[in-house]
Amino acid sequence: MEGQAPLLRPDPLGRFGRFGGKFVPETLIYALSELESAFHSLAGDQDFQLMMKEDGVCRQW
């Protein structure tokens, strides 16, 4: 993905700088954790990124 800013990642506590973090209902913590793991595993996967680009998903979202 050319020309895009690098991904900003939180510290181990989930904070971006001095403030921030996750503010979600307890019932969503597990689902959010699963989504976060999937994102981190696919964000650096060049084959996945190419597939998304070829399928036009990146143009729509």
C-alpha positions as CSV (number, residue, x, y, z in Angstrom):
1,M,0.0,0.0,0.0
2,E,2.0,2.8,-1.3
3,G,1.7,6.4,0.0
4,Q,0.0,5.5,3.2
5,A,1.1,6.6,6.6
6,P,2.6,3.8,8.8
7,L,0.2,2.2,11.2
8,L,0.1,3.8,14.6
9,R,0.2,1.1,17.3
10,P,-0.6,1.4,20.9
11,D,1.8,0.6,23.7
12,P,1.3,-2.7,25.6
13,L,-1.4,-1.1,27.7
14,G,-3.4,-0.1,24.6
15,R,-2.6,3.6,24.9
16,F,-1.5,6.0,22.2
17,G,0.8,8.4,24.0
18,R,-0.2,9.5,27.5
19,F,-3.9,9.0,26.9
20,G,-6.2,6.7,25.0
21,G,-6.9,3.1,25.1
22,K,-9.8,0.8,24.7
23,F,-13.2,1.9,26.0
24,V,-15.6,-0.9,25.1
25,P,-18.1,-3.0,27.0
26,E,-16.7,-6.0,28.8
27,T,-18.8,-8.3,26.6
28,L,-16.9,-7.1,23.5
29,I,-13.4,-7.4,24.8
30,Y,-12.8,-11.0,23.5
31,A,-14.2,-10.2,20.0
32,L,-12.2,-7.0,19.8
33,S,-9.1,-9.0,20.8
34,E,-9.7,-11.5,18.0
35,L,-10.2,-8.7,15.5
36,E,-7.0,-7.0,16.7
37,S,-5.1,-10.3,16.3
38,A,-6.4,-10.9,12.8
39,F,-5.6,-7.3,11.8
40,H,-2.0,-7.5,13.0
41,S,-1.5,-10.9,11.2
42,L,-2.9,-9.6,7.9
43,A,-1.6,-6.0,7.9
44,G,1.9,-7.1,7.0
45,D,0.9,-10.0,4.7
46,Q,1.7,-8.8,1.2
47,D,-0.3,-11.6,-0.5
48,F,-3.4,-10.6,1.5
49,Q,-2.9,-6.9,0.6
50,L,-2.5,-7.7,-3.0
51,M,-5.7,-9.8,-3.0
52,M,-7.6,-7.0,-1.4
53,K,-6.3,-4.5,-4.0
54,E,-7.0,-6.8,-6.9
55,D,-10.6,-7.5,-5.6
56,G,-11.3,-3.8,-5.4
57,V,-12.0,-4.0,-1.7
58,C,-9.6,-1.2,-0.8
59,R,-11.3,1.1,-3.3
60,Q,-14.6,0.6,-1.6
61,W,-13.5,0.8,2.0
